[in-house]
Amino acid sequence: MNGLSDVRLTLHSQELAAGQEKGLRSATLRNAPSGLSRWALFWHRLHTRKALLELTPEQLRDVGLSREQAREEGLKPFWRL
């Protein structure tokens, strides 16, 4: 394996461990539309996270998120769960 693959595997294993600890990984995957390719899933995450940053306080209250929670999720890179 080259160095990039080793780094990718390490990061992926860390993300999996973090997602399992929080119980969020399966919830995140369930919220994405089924049948998306990897790039379509990344595109979906990018746009939904950007939209999350633009929600009004009333809309955030409707979905049960604080401004800080929405900001934290909205600023995550698209490749992170």
mmCIF file of the N, C-alpha and C atoms, coordinates in Angstrom:
data_MODEL
# 
_entry.id   MODEL 
# 
loop_
_atom_site.group_PDB 
_atom_site.id 
_atom_site.type_symbol 
_atom_site.label_atom_id 
_atom_site.label_alt_id 
_atom_site.label_comp_id 
_atom_site.label_asym_id 
_atom_site.label_entity_id 
_atom_site.label_seq_id 
_atom_site.pdbx_PDB_ins_code 
_atom_site.Cartn_x 
_atom_site.Cartn_y 
_atom_site.Cartn_z 
_atom_site.occupancy 
_atom_site.B_iso_or_equiv 
_atom_site.pdbx_formal_charge 
_atom_site.auth_seq_id 
_atom_site.auth_comp_id 
_atom_site.auth_asym_id 
_atom_site.auth_atom_id 
_atom_site.pdbx_PDB_model_num 
ATOM 1   N N  . MET A 1 1  ? 0.834   -1.192 0.000  1.00 0.00 ? 1  MET A N  1 
ATOM 2   C CA . MET A 1 1  ? 0.000   0.000  0.000  1.00 0.00 ? 1  MET A CA 1 
ATOM 3   C C  . MET A 1 1  ? 0.871   1.245  0.000  1.00 0.00 ? 1  MET A C  1 
ATOM 4   N N  . ASN A 1 2  ? 0.368   2.292  -0.600 1.00 0.00 ? 2  ASN A N  1 
ATOM 5   C CA . ASN A 1 2  ? 1.121   3.549  -0.549 1.00 0.00 ? 2  ASN A CA 1 
ATOM 6   C C  . ASN A 1 2  ? 0.705   4.335  0.693  1.00 0.00 ? 2  ASN A C  1 
ATOM 7   N N  . GLY A 1 3  ? 1.390   5.408  0.981  1.00 0.00 ? 3  GLY A N  1 
ATOM 8   C CA . GLY A 1 3  ? 1.130   6.203  2.185  1.00 0.00 ? 3  GLY A CA 1 
ATOM 9   C C  . GLY A 1 3  ? -0.273  6.762  2.227  1.00 0.00 ? 3  GLY A C  1 
ATOM 10  N N  . LEU A 1 4  ? -0.796  7.167  1.091  1.00 0.00 ? 4  LEU A N  1 
ATOM 11  C CA . LEU A 1 4  ? -2.137  7.737  1.064  1.00 0.00 ? 4  LEU A CA 1 
ATOM 12  C C  . LEU A 1 4  ? -3.177  6.713  1.479  1.00 0.00 ? 4  LEU A C  1 
ATOM 13  N N  . SER A 1 5  ? -3.046  5.498  1.028  1.00 0.00 ? 5  SER A N  1 
ATOM 14  C CA . SER A 1 5  ? -3.991  4.452  1.405  1.00 0.00 ? 5  SER A CA 1 
ATOM 15  C C  . SER A 1 5  ? -3.926  4.165  2.894  1.00 0.00 ? 5  SER A C  1 
ATOM 16  N N  . ASP A 1 6  ? -2.720  4.155  3.456  1.00 0.00 ? 6  ASP A N  1 
ATOM 17  C CA . ASP A 1 6  ? -2.579  3.931  4.887  1.00 0.00 ? 6  ASP A CA 1 
ATOM 18  C C  . ASP A 1 6  ? -3.266  5.032  5.684  1.00 0.00 ? 6  ASP A C  1 
ATOM 19  N N  . VAL A 1 7  ? -3.100  6.269  5.255  1.00 0.00 ? 7  VAL A N  1 
ATOM 20  C CA . VAL A 1 7  ? -3.730  7.395  5.938  1.00 0.00 ? 7  VAL A CA 1 
ATOM 21  C C  . VAL A 1 7  ? -5.243  7.289  5.830  1.00 0.00 ? 7  VAL A C  1 
ATOM 22  N N  . ARG A 1 8  ? -5.726  6.974  4.641  1.00 0.00 ? 8  ARG A N  1 
ATOM 23  C CA . ARG A 1 8  ? -7.163  6.833  4.437  1.00 0.00 ? 8  ARG A CA 1 
ATOM 24  C C  . ARG A 1 8  ? -7.754  5.748  5.321  1.00 0.00 ? 8  ARG A C  1 
ATOM 25  N N  . LEU A 1 9  ? -7.087  4.619  5.396  1.00 0.00 ? 9  LEU A N  1 
ATOM 26  C CA . LEU A 1 9  ? -7.569  3.525  6.236  1.00 0.00 ? 9  LEU A CA 1 
ATOM 27  C C  . LEU A 1 9  ? -7.571  3.920  7.703  1.00 0.00 ? 9  LEU A C  1 
ATOM 28  N N  . THR A 1 10 ? -6.544  4.608  8.138  1.00 0.00 ? 10 THR A N  1 
ATOM 29  C CA . THR A 1 10 ? -6.470  5.048  9.523  1.00 0.00 ? 10 THR A CA 1 
ATOM 30  C C  . THR A 1 10 ? -7.595  6.030  9.833  1.00 0.00 ? 10 THR A C  1 
ATOM 31  N N  . LEU A 1 11 ? -7.797  7.008  8.969  1.00 0.00 ? 11 LEU A N  1 
ATOM 32  C CA . LEU A 1 11 ? -8.868  7.982  9.185  1.00 0.00 ? 11 LEU A CA 1 
ATOM 33  C C  . LEU A 1 11 ? -10.232 7.314  9.163  1.00 0.00 ? 11 LEU A C  1 
ATOM 34  N N  . HIS A 1 12 ? -10.425 6.405  8.224  1.00 0.00 ? 12 HIS A N  1 
ATOM 35  C CA . HIS A 1 12 ? -11.703 5.710  8.126  1.00 0.00 ? 12 HIS A CA 1 
ATOM 36  C C  . HIS A 1 12 ? -11.975 4.887  9.384  1.00 0.00 ? 12 HIS A C  1 
ATOM 37  N N  . SER A 1 13 ? -10.975 4.199  9.883  1.00 0.00 ? 13 SER A N  1 
ATOM 38  C CA . SER A 1 13 ? -11.174 3.397  11.090 1.00 0.00 ? 13 SER A CA 1 
ATOM 39  C C  . SER A 1 13 ? -11.471 4.286  12.290 1.00 0.00 ? 13 SER A C  1 
ATOM 40  N N  . GLN A 1 14 ? -10.844 5.455  12.360 1.00 0.00 ? 14 GLN A N  1 
ATOM 41  C CA . GLN A 1 14 ? -11.121 6.390  13.453 1.00 0.00 ? 14 GLN A CA 1 
ATOM 42  C C  . GLN A 1 14 ? -12.539 6.931  13.360 1.00 0.00 ? 14 GLN A C  1 
ATOM 43  N N  . GLU A 1 15 ? -12.995 7.249  12.157 1.00 0.00 ? 15 GLU A N  1 
ATOM 44  C CA . GLU A 1 15 ? -14.359 7.738  11.983 1.00 0.00 ? 15 GLU A CA 1 
ATOM 45  C C  . GLU A 1 15 ? -15.368 6.657  12.334 1.00 0.00 ? 15 GLU A C  1 
ATOM 46  N N  . LEU A 1 16 ? -15.097 5.427  11.944 1.00 0.00 ? 16 LEU A N  1 
ATOM 47  C CA . LEU A 1 16 ? -16.000 4.335  12.296 1.00 0.00 ? 16 LEU A CA 1 
ATOM 48  C C  . LEU A 1 16 ? -16.080 4.156  13.809 1.00 0.00 ? 16 LEU A C  1 
ATOM 49  N N  . ALA A 1 17 ? -14.940 4.188  14.465 1.00 0.00 ? 17 ALA A N  1 
ATOM 50  C CA . ALA A 1 17 ? -14.922 4.027  15.917 1.00 0.00 ? 17 ALA A CA 1 
ATOM 51  C C  . ALA A 1 17 ? -15.681 5.172  16.590 1.00 0.00 ? 17 ALA A C  1 
ATOM 52  N N  . ALA A 1 18 ? -15.471 6.384  16.114 1.00 0.00 ? 18 ALA A N  1 
ATOM 53  C CA . ALA A 1 18 ? -16.163 7.531  16.697 1.00 0.00 ? 18 ALA A CA 1 
ATOM 54  C C  . ALA A 1 18 ? -17.669 7.432  16.459 1.00 0.00 ? 18 ALA A C  1 
ATOM 55  N N  . GLY A 1 19 ? -18.068 7.014  15.270 1.00 0.00 ? 19 GLY A N  1 
ATOM 56  C CA . GLY A 1 19 ? -19.490 6.881  14.962 1.00 0.00 ? 19 GLY A CA 1 
ATOM 57  C C  . GLY A 1 19 ? -20.159 5.802  15.775 1.00 0.00 ? 19 GLY A C  1 
ATOM 58  N N  . GLN A 1 20 ? -19.464 4.704  16.018 1.00 0.00 ? 20 GLN A N  1 
ATOM 59  C CA . GLN A 1 20 ? -20.033 3.628  16.814 1.00 0.00 ? 20 GLN A CA 1 
ATOM 60  C C  . GLN A 1 20 ? -20.149 4.038  18.266 1.00 0.00 ? 20 GLN A C  1 
ATOM 61  N N  . GLU A 1 21 ? -19.178 4.794  18.756 1.00 0.00 ? 21 GLU A N  1 
ATOM 62  C CA . GLU A 1 21 ? -19.233 5.257  20.138 1.00 0.00 ? 21 GLU A CA 1 
ATOM 63  C C  . GLU A 1 21 ? -20.430 6.163  20.354 1.00 0.00 ? 21 GLU A C  1 
ATOM 64  N N  . LYS A 1 22 ? -20.699 7.011  19.403 1.00 0.00 ? 22 LYS A N  1 
ATOM 65  C CA . LYS A 1 22 ? -21.804 7.956  19.548 1.00 0.00 ? 22 LYS A CA 1 
ATOM 66  C C  . LYS A 1 22 ? -23.127 7.374  19.070 1.00 0.00 ? 22 LYS A C  1 
ATOM 67  N N  . GLY A 1 23 ? -23.076 6.273  18.355 1.00 0.00 ? 23 GLY A N  1 
ATOM 68  C CA . GLY A 1 23 ? -24.298 5.695  17.816 1.00 0.00 ? 23 GLY A CA 1 
ATOM 69  C C  . GLY A 1 23 ? -24.879 6.494  16.665 1.00 0.00 ? 23 GLY A C  1 
ATOM 70  N N  . LEU A 1 24 ? -24.067 7.318  16.042 1.00 0.00 ? 24 LEU A N  1 
ATOM 71  C CA . LEU A 1 24 ? -24.561 8.206  14.991 1.00 0.00 ? 24 LEU A CA 1 
ATOM 72  C C  . LEU A 1 24 ? -24.385 7.657  13.584 1.00 0.00 ? 24 LEU A C  1 
ATOM 73  N N  . ARG A 1 25 ? -23.452 6.765  13.409 1.00 0.00 ? 25 ARG A N  1 
ATOM 74  C CA . ARG A 1 25 ? -23.129 6.308  12.058 1.00 0.00 ? 25 ARG A CA 1 
ATOM 75  C C  . ARG A 1 25 ? -24.340 5.709  11.354 1.00 0.00 ? 25 ARG A C  1 
ATOM 76  N N  . SER A 1 26 ? -25.036 4.802  12.011 1.00 0.00 ? 26 SER A N  1 
ATOM 77  C CA . SER A 1 26 ? -26.180 4.177  11.350 1.00 0.00 ? 26 SER A CA 1 
ATOM 78  C C  . SER A 1 26 ? -27.311 5.177  11.146 1.00 0.00 ? 26 SER A C  1 
ATOM 79  N N  . ALA A 1 27 ? -27.479 6.097  12.068 1.00 0.00 ? 27 ALA A N  1 
ATOM 80  C CA . ALA A 1 27 ? -28.523 7.113  11.914 1.00 0.00 ? 27 ALA A CA 1 
ATOM 81  C C  . ALA A 1 27 ? -28.208 8.017  10.727 1.00 0.00 ? 27 ALA A C  1 
ATOM 82  N N  . THR A 1 28 ? -26.958 8.369  10.551 1.00 0.00 ? 28 THR A N  1 
ATOM 83  C CA . THR A 1 28 ? -26.568 9.219  9.436  1.00 0.00 ? 28 THR A CA 1 
ATOM 84  C C  . THR A 1 28 ? -26.795 8.513  8.114  1.00 0.00 ? 28 THR A C  1 
ATOM 85  N N  . LEU A 1 29 ? -26.438 7.242  8.041  1.00 0.00 ? 29 LEU A N  1 
ATOM 86  C CA . LEU A 1 29 ? -26.614 6.511  6.803  1.00 0.00 ? 29 LEU A CA 1 
ATOM 87  C C  . LEU A 1 29 ? -28.090 6.306  6.490  1.00 0.00 ? 29 LEU A C  1 
ATOM 88  N N  . ARG A 1 30 ? -28.925 6.160  7.496  1.00 0.00 ? 30 ARG A N  1 
ATOM 89  C CA . ARG A 1 30 ? -30.355 5.976  7.259  1.00 0.00 ? 30 ARG A CA 1 
ATOM 90  C C  . ARG A 1 30 ? -31.006 7.234  6.723  1.00 0.00 ? 30 ARG A C  1 
ATOM 91  N N  . ASN A 1 31 ? -30.469 8.412  7.046  1.00 0.00 ? 31 ASN A N  1 
ATOM 92  C CA . ASN A 1 31 ? -31.077 9.664  6.615  1.00 0.00 ? 31 ASN A CA 1 
ATOM 93  C C  . ASN A 1 31 ? -30.762 10.011 5.168  1.00 0.00 ? 31 ASN A C  1 
ATOM 94  N N  . ALA A 1 32 ? -29.738 9.413  4.615  1.00 0.00 ? 32 ALA A N  1 
ATOM 95  C CA . ALA A 1 32 ? -29.390 9.688  3.219  1.00 0.00 ? 32 ALA A CA 1 
ATOM 96  C C  . ALA A 1 32 ? -30.298 8.870  2.306  1.00 0.00 ? 32 ALA A C  1 
ATOM 97  N N  . PRO A 1 33 ? -30.644 9.426  1.157  1.00 0.00 ? 33 PRO A N  1 
ATOM 98  C CA . PRO A 1 33 ? -31.444 8.659  0.200  1.00 0.00 ? 33 PRO A CA 1 
ATOM 99  C C  . PRO A 1 33 ? -30.727 7.369  -0.193 1.00 0.00 ? 33 PRO A C  1 
ATOM 100 N N  . SER A 1 34 ? -31.472 6.318  -0.348 1.00 0.00 ? 34 SER A N  1 
ATOM 101 C CA . SER A 1 34 ? -30.854 5.031  -0.688 1.00 0.00 ? 34 SER A CA 1 
ATOM 102 C C  . SER A 1 34 ? -30.432 5.007  -2.157 1.00 0.00 ? 34 SER A C  1 
ATOM 103 N N  . GLY A 1 35 ? -29.451 4.188  -2.452 1.00 0.00 ? 35 GLY A N  1 
ATOM 104 C CA . GLY A 1 35 ? -29.002 3.987  -3.829 1.00 0.00 ? 35 GLY A CA 1 
ATOM 105 C C  . GLY A 1 35 ? -28.076 5.053  -4.364 1.00 0.00 ? 35 GLY A C  1 
ATOM 106 N N  . LEU A 1 36 ? -27.549 5.908  -3.500 1.00 0.00 ? 36 LEU A N  1 
ATOM 107 C CA . LEU A 1 36 ? -26.640 6.942  -3.973 1.00 0.00 ? 36 LEU A CA 1 
ATOM 108 C C  . LEU A 1 36 ? -25.231 6.378  -4.144 1.00 0.00 ? 36 LEU A C  1 
ATOM 109 N N  . SER A 1 37 ? -24.559 6.840  -5.173 1.00 0.00 ? 37 SER A N  1 
ATOM 110 C CA . SER A 1 37 ? -23.148 6.492  -5.322 1.00 0.00 ? 37 SER A CA 1 
ATOM 111 C C  . SER A 1 37 ? -22.364 7.262  -4.263 1.00 0.00 ? 37 SER A C  1 
ATOM 112 N N  . ARG A 1 38 ? -21.106 6.938  -4.129 1.00 0.00 ? 38 ARG A N  1 
ATOM 113 C CA . ARG A 1 38 ? -20.274 7.639  -3.138 1.00 0.00 ? 38 ARG A CA 1 
ATOM 114 C C  . ARG A 1 38 ? -20.262 9.139  -3.411 1.00 0.00 ? 38 ARG A C  1 
ATOM 115 N N  . TRP A 1 39 ? -20.075 9.528  -4.678 1.00 0.00 ? 39 TRP A N  1 
ATOM 116 C CA . TRP A 1 39 ? -20.007 10.956 -5.000 1.00 0.00 ? 39 TRP A CA 1 
ATOM 117 C C  . TRP A 1 39 ? -21.355 11.634 -4.823 1.00 0.00 ? 39 TRP A C  1 
ATOM 118 N N  . ALA A 1 40 ? -22.426 10.937 -5.135 1.00 0.00 ? 40 ALA A N  1 
ATOM 119 C CA . ALA A 1 40 ? -23.760 11.508 -4.924 1.00 0.00 ? 40 ALA A CA 1 
ATOM 120 C C  . ALA A 1 40 ? -24.034 11.696 -3.433 1.00 0.00 ? 40 ALA A C  1 
ATOM 121 N N  . LEU A 1 41 ? -23.574 10.758 -2.617 1.00 0.00 ? 41 LEU A N  1 
ATOM 122 C CA . LEU A 1 41 ? -23.724 10.891 -1.170 1.00 0.00 ? 41 LEU A CA 1 
ATOM 123 C C  . LEU A 1 41 ? -22.924 12.096 -0.672 1.00 0.00 ? 41 LEU A C  1 
ATOM 124 N N  . PHE A 1 42 ? -21.702 12.274 -1.165 1.00 0.00 ? 42 PHE A N  1 
ATOM 125 C CA . PHE A 1 42 ? -20.896 13.432 -0.780 1.00 0.00 ? 42 PHE A CA 1 
ATOM 126 C C  . PHE A 1 42 ? -21.599 14.726 -1.195 1.00 0.00 ? 42 PHE A C  1 
ATOM 127 N N  . TRP A 1 43 ? -22.139 14.750 -2.398 1.00 0.00 ? 43 TRP A N  1 
ATOM 128 C CA . TRP A 1 43 ? -22.851 15.928 -2.912 1.00 0.00 ? 43 TRP A CA 1 
ATOM 129 C C  . TRP A 1 43 ? -24.068 16.228 -2.037 1.00 0.00 ? 43 TRP A C  1 
ATOM 130 N N  . HIS A 1 44 ? -24.796 15.174 -1.665 1.00 0.00 ? 44 HIS A N  1 
ATOM 131 C CA . HIS A 1 44 ? -25.971 15.322 -0.804 1.00 0.00 ? 44 HIS A CA 1 
ATOM 132 C C  . HIS A 1 44 ? -25.569 15.916 0.550  1.00 0.00 ? 44 HIS A C  1 
ATOM 133 N N  . ARG A 1 45 ? -24.511 15.374 1.147  1.00 0.00 ? 45 ARG A N  1 
ATOM 134 C CA . ARG A 1 45 ? -24.042 15.890 2.438  1.00 0.00 ? 45 ARG A CA 1 
ATOM 135 C C  . ARG A 1 45 ? -23.631 17.349 2.332  1.00 0.00 ? 45 ARG A C  1 
ATOM 136 N N  . LEU A 1 46 ? -22.899 17.704 1.281  1.00 0.00 ? 46 LEU A N  1 
ATOM 137 C CA . LEU A 1 46 ? -22.424 19.066 1.088  1.00 0.00 ? 46 LEU A CA 1 
ATOM 138 C C  . LEU A 1 46 ? -23.603 20.043 1.058  1.00 0.00 ? 46 LEU A C  1 
ATOM 139 N N  . HIS A 1 47 ? -24.610 19.722 0.278  1.00 0.00 ? 47 HIS A N  1 
ATOM 140 C CA . HIS A 1 47 ? -25.735 20.639 0.123  1.00 0.00 ? 47 HIS A CA 1 
ATOM 141 C C  . HIS A 1 47 ? -26.658 20.670 1.336  1.00 0.00 ? 47 HIS A C  1 
ATOM 142 N N  . THR A 1 48 ? -26.867 19.544 1.976  1.00 0.00 ? 48 THR A N  1 
ATOM 143 C CA . THR A 1 48 ? -27.736 19.564 3.159  1.00 0.00 ? 48 THR A CA 1 
ATOM 144 C C  . THR A 1 48 ? -27.041 20.262 4.321  1.00 0.00 ? 48 THR A C  1 
ATOM 145 N N  . ARG A 1 49 ? -25.736 20.121 4.421  1.00 0.00 ? 49 ARG A N  1 
ATOM 146 C CA . ARG A 1 49 ? -25.008 20.808 5.494  1.00 0.00 ? 49 ARG A CA 1 
ATOM 147 C C  . ARG A 1 49 ? -24.983 22.309 5.258  1.00 0.00 ? 49 ARG A C  1 
ATOM 148 N N  . LYS A 1 50 ? -24.853 22.739 4.007  1.00 0.00 ? 50 LYS A N  1 
ATOM 149 C CA . LYS A 1 50 ? -24.919 24.170 3.704  1.00 0.00 ? 50 LYS A CA 1 
ATOM 150 C C  . LYS A 1 50 ? -26.314 24.720 4.028  1.00 0.00 ? 50 LYS A C  1 
ATOM 151 N N  . ALA A 1 51 ? -27.337 23.951 3.702  1.00 0.00 ? 51 ALA A N  1 
ATOM 152 C CA . ALA A 1 51 ? -28.707 24.384 3.984  1.00 0.00 ? 51 ALA A CA 1 
ATOM 153 C C  . ALA A 1 51 ? -28.950 24.500 5.484  1.00 0.00 ? 51 ALA A C  1 
ATOM 154 N N  . LEU A 1 52 ? -28.348 23.629 6.243  1.00 0.00 ? 52 LEU A N  1 
ATOM 155 C CA . LEU A 1 52 ? -28.488 23.657 7.697  1.00 0.00 ? 52 LEU A CA 1 
ATOM 156 C C  . LEU A 1 52 ? -27.970 24.970 8.273  1.00 0.00 ? 52 LEU A C  1 
ATOM 157 N N  . LEU A 1 53 ? -26.916 25.512 7.683  1.00 0.00 ? 53 LEU A N  1 
ATOM 158 C CA . LEU A 1 53 ? -26.353 26.772 8.158  1.00 0.00 ? 53 LEU A CA 1 
ATOM 159 C C  . LEU A 1 53 ? -27.260 27.969 7.877  1.00 0.00 ? 53 LEU A C  1 
ATOM 160 N N  . GLU A 1 54 ? -28.192 27.797 6.949  1.00 0.00 ? 54 GLU A N  1 
ATOM 161 C CA . GLU A 1 54 ? -29.059 28.904 6.544  1.00 0.00 ? 54 GLU A CA 1 
ATOM 162 C C  . GLU A 1 54 ? -30.437 28.878 7.207  1.00 0.00 ? 54 GLU A C  1 
ATOM 163 N N  . LEU A 1 55 ? -30.691 27.902 8.063  1.00 0.00 ? 55 LEU A N  1 
ATOM 164 C CA . LEU A 1 55 ? -32.003 27.806 8.702  1.00 0.00 ? 55 LEU A CA 1 
ATOM 165 C C  . LEU A 1 55 ? -32.215 28.935 9.709  1.00 0.00 ? 55 LEU A C  1 
ATOM 166 N N  . THR A 1 56 ? -33.448 29.386 9.809  1.00 0.00 ? 56 THR A N  1 
ATOM 167 C CA . THR A 1 56 ? -33.804 30.423 10.778 1.00 0.00 ? 56 THR A CA 1 
ATOM 168 C C  . THR A 1 56 ? -33.940 29.785 12.169 1.00 0.00 ? 56 THR A C  1 
ATOM 169 N N  . PRO A 1 57 ? -33.935 30.595 13.205 1.00 0.00 ? 57 PRO A N  1 
ATOM 170 C CA . PRO A 1 57 ? -34.116 30.049 14.557 1.00 0.00 ? 57 PRO A CA 1 
ATOM 171 C C  . PRO A 1 57 ? -35.426 29.249 14.711 1.00 0.00 ? 57 PRO A C  1 
ATOM 172 N N  . GLU A 1 58 ? -36.477 29.674 14.057 1.00 0.00 ? 58 GLU A N  1 
ATOM 173 C CA . GLU A 1 58 ? -37.747 28.950 14.120 1.00 0.00 ? 58 GLU A CA 1 
ATOM 174 C C  . GLU A 1 58 ? -37.633 27.577 13.457 1.00 0.00 ? 58 GLU A C  1 
ATOM 175 N N  . GLN A 1 59 ? -36.955 27.528 12.316 1.00 0.00 ? 59 GLN A N  1 
ATOM 176 C CA . GLN A 1 59 ? -36.771 26.261 11.618 1.00 0.00 ? 59 GLN A CA 1 
ATOM 177 C C  . GLN A 1 59 ? -35.890 25.313 12.426 1.00 0.00 ? 59 GLN A C  1 
ATOM 178 N N  . LEU A 1 60 ? -34.856 25.853 13.045 1.00 0.00 ? 60 LEU A N  1 
ATOM 179 C CA . LEU A 1 60 ? -33.995 25.024 13.890 1.00 0.00 ? 60 LEU A CA 1 
ATOM 180 C C  . LEU A 1 60 ? -34.782 24.458 15.074 1.00 0.00 ? 60 LEU A C  1 
ATOM 181 N N  . ARG A 1 61 ? -35.643 25.264 15.651 1.00 0.00 ? 61 ARG A N  1 
ATOM 182 C CA . ARG A 1 61 ? -36.475 24.795 16.756 1.00 0.00 ? 61 ARG A CA 1 
ATOM 183 C C  . ARG A 1 61 ? -37.400 23.670 16.285 1.00 0.00 ? 61 ARG A C  1 
ATOM 184 N N  . ASP A 1 62 ? -37.925 23.780 15.071 1.00 0.00 ? 62 ASP A N  1 
ATOM 185 C CA . ASP A 1 62 ? -38.790 22.732 14.515 1.00 0.00 ? 62 ASP A CA 1 
ATOM 186 C C  . ASP A 1 62 ? -38.076 21.392 14.374 1.00 0.00 ? 62 ASP A C  1 
ATOM 187 N N  . VAL A 1 63 ? -36.801 21.427 14.000 1.00 0.00 ? 63 VAL A N  1 
ATOM 188 C CA . VAL A 1 63 ? -36.059 20.175 13.835 1.00 0.00 ? 63 VAL A CA 1 
ATOM 189 C C  . VAL A 1 63 ? -35.340 19.761 15.112 1.00 0.00 ? 63 VAL A C  1 
ATOM 190 N N  . GLY A 1 64 ? -35.438 20.588 16.157 1.00 0.00 ? 64 GLY A N  1 
ATOM 191 C CA . GLY A 1 64 ? -34.884 20.220 17.452 1.00 0.00 ? 64 GLY A CA 1 
ATOM 192 C C  . GLY A 1 64 ? -33.384 20.416 17.583 1.00 0.00 ? 64 GLY A C  1 
ATOM 193 N N  . LEU A 1 65 ? -32.852 21.416 16.903 1.00 0.00 ? 65 LEU A N  1 
ATOM 194 C CA . LEU A 1 65 ? -31.416 21.695 16.986 1.00 0.00 ? 65 LEU A CA 1 
ATOM 195 C C  . LEU A 1 65 ? -31.177 23.104 17.505 1.00 0.00 ? 65 LEU A C  1 
ATOM 196 N N  . SER A 1 66 ? -30.087 23.268 18.242 1.00 0.00 ? 66 SER A N  1 
ATOM 197 C CA . SER A 1 66 ? -29.670 24.602 18.646 1.00 0.00 ? 66 SER A CA 1 
ATOM 198 C C  . SER A 1 66 ? -28.828 25.195 17.522 1.00 0.00 ? 66 SER A C  1 
ATOM 199 N N  . ARG A 1 67 ? -28.585 26.485 17.578 1.00 0.00 ? 67 ARG A N  1 
ATOM 200 C CA . ARG A 1 67 ? -27.754 27.139 16.567 1.00 0.00 ? 67 ARG A CA 1 
ATOM 201 C C  . ARG A 1 67 ? -26.347 26.528 16.580 1.00 0.00 ? 67 ARG A C  1 
ATOM 202 N N  . GLU A 1 68 ? -25.833 26.246 17.785 1.00 0.00 ? 68 GLU A N  1 
ATOM 203 C CA . GLU A 1 68 ? -24.486 25.665 17.896 1.00 0.00 ? 68 GLU A CA 1 
ATOM 204 C C  . GLU A 1 68 ? -24.429 24.259 17.295 1.00 0.00 ? 68 GLU A C  1 
ATOM 205 N N  . GLN A 1 69 ? -25.443 23.443 17.521 1.00 0.00 ? 69 GLN A N  1 
ATOM 206 C CA . GLN A 1 69 ? -25.476 22.094 16.944 1.00 0.00 ? 69 GLN A CA 1 
ATOM 207 C C  . GLN A 1 69 ? -25.530 22.169 15.420 1.00 0.00 ? 69 GLN A C  1 
ATOM 208 N N  . ALA A 1 70 ? -26.348 23.073 14.897 1.00 0.00 ? 70 ALA A N  1 
ATOM 209 C CA . ALA A 1 70 ? -26.466 23.238 13.450 1.00 0.00 ? 70 ALA A CA 1 
ATOM 210 C C  . ALA A 1 70 ? -25.152 23.727 12.858 1.00 0.00 ? 70 ALA A C  1 
ATOM 211 N N  . ARG A 1 71 ? -24.502 24.659 13.547 1.00 0.00 ? 71 ARG A N  1 
ATOM 212 C CA . ARG A 1 71 ? -23.218 25.171 13.077 1.00 0.00 ? 71 ARG A CA 1 
ATOM 213 C C  . ARG A 1 71 ? -22.160 24.070 13.071 1.00 0.00 ? 71 ARG A C  1 
ATOM 214 N N  . GLU A 1 72 ? -22.125 23.282 14.135 1.00 0.00 ? 72 GLU A N  1 
ATOM 215 C CA . GLU A 1 72 ? -21.144 22.194 14.227 1.00 0.00 ? 72 GLU A CA 1 
ATOM 216 C C  . GLU A 1 72 ? -21.330 21.191 13.093 1.00 0.00 ? 72 GLU A C  1 
ATOM 217 N N  . GLU A 1 73 ? -22.571 20.805 12.828 1.00 0.00 ? 73 GLU A N  1 
ATOM 218 C CA . GLU A 1 73 ? -22.847 19.848 11.756 1.00 0.00 ? 73 GLU A CA 1 
ATOM 219 C C  . GLU A 1 73 ? -22.638 20.481 10.385 1.00 0.00 ? 73 GLU A C  1 
ATOM 220 N N  . GLY A 1 74 ? -23.064 21.722 10.222 1.00 0.00 ? 74 GLY A N  1 
ATOM 221 C CA . GLY A 1 74 ? -22.956 22.396 8.934  1.00 0.00 ? 74 GLY A CA 1 
ATOM 222 C C  . GLY A 1 74 ? -21.536 22.672 8.494  1.00 0.00 ? 74 GLY A C  1 
ATOM 223 N N  . LEU A 1 75 ? -20.621 22.792 9.440  1.00 0.00 ? 75 LEU A N  1 
ATOM 224 C CA . LEU A 1 75 ? -19.227 23.086 9.101  1.00 0.00 ? 75 LEU A CA 1 
ATOM 225 C C  . LEU A 1 75 ? -18.372 21.835 8.944  1.00 0.00 ? 75 LEU A C  1 
ATOM 226 N N  . LYS A 1 76 ? -18.963 20.670 9.136  1.00 0.00 ? 76 LYS A N  1 
ATOM 227 C CA . LYS A 1 76 ? -18.210 19.426 8.931  1.00 0.00 ? 76 LYS A CA 1 
ATOM 228 C C  . LYS A 1 76 ? -17.898 19.254 7.450  1.00 0.00 ? 76 LYS A C  1 
ATOM 229 N N  . PRO A 1 77 ? -16.736 18.705 7.133  1.00 0.00 ? 77 PRO A N  1 
ATOM 230 C CA . PRO A 1 77 ? -16.444 18.402 5.726  1.00 0.00 ? 77 PRO A CA 1 
ATOM 231 C C  . PRO A 1 77 ? -17.403 17.326 5.200  1.00 0.00 ? 77 PRO A C  1 
ATOM 232 N N  . PHE A 1 78 ? -17.677 17.347 3.916  1.00 0.00 ? 78 PHE A N  1 
ATOM 233 C CA . PHE A 1 78 ? -18.661 16.432 3.336  1.00 0.00 ? 78 PHE A CA 1 
ATOM 234 C C  . PHE A 1 78 ? -18.275 14.969 3.459  1.00 0.00 ? 78 PHE A C  1 
ATOM 235 N N  . TRP A 1 79 ? -16.990 14.677 3.642  1.00 0.00 ? 79 TRP A N  1 
ATOM 236 C CA . TRP A 1 79 ? -16.560 13.290 3.714  1.00 0.00 ? 79 TRP A CA 1 
ATOM 237 C C  . TRP A 1 79 ? -16.699 12.704 5.122  1.00 0.00 ? 79 TRP A C  1 
ATOM 238 N N  . ARG A 1 80 ? -17.029 13.508 6.101  1.00 0.00 ? 80 ARG A N  1 
ATOM 239 C CA . ARG A 1 80 ? -17.188 13.021 7.472  1.00 0.00 ? 80 ARG A CA 1 
ATOM 240 C C  . ARG A 1 80 ? -18.642 12.685 7.750  1.00 0.00 ? 80 ARG A C  1 
ATOM 241 N N  . LEU A 1 81 ? -18.841 11.654 8.526  1.00 0.00 ? 81 LEU A N  1 
ATOM 242 C CA . LEU A 1 81 ? -20.209 11.285 8.929  1.00 0.00 ? 81 LEU A CA 1 
ATOM 243 C C  . LEU A 1 81 ? -20.662 12.104 10.095 1.00 0.00 ? 81 LEU A C  1 
# 
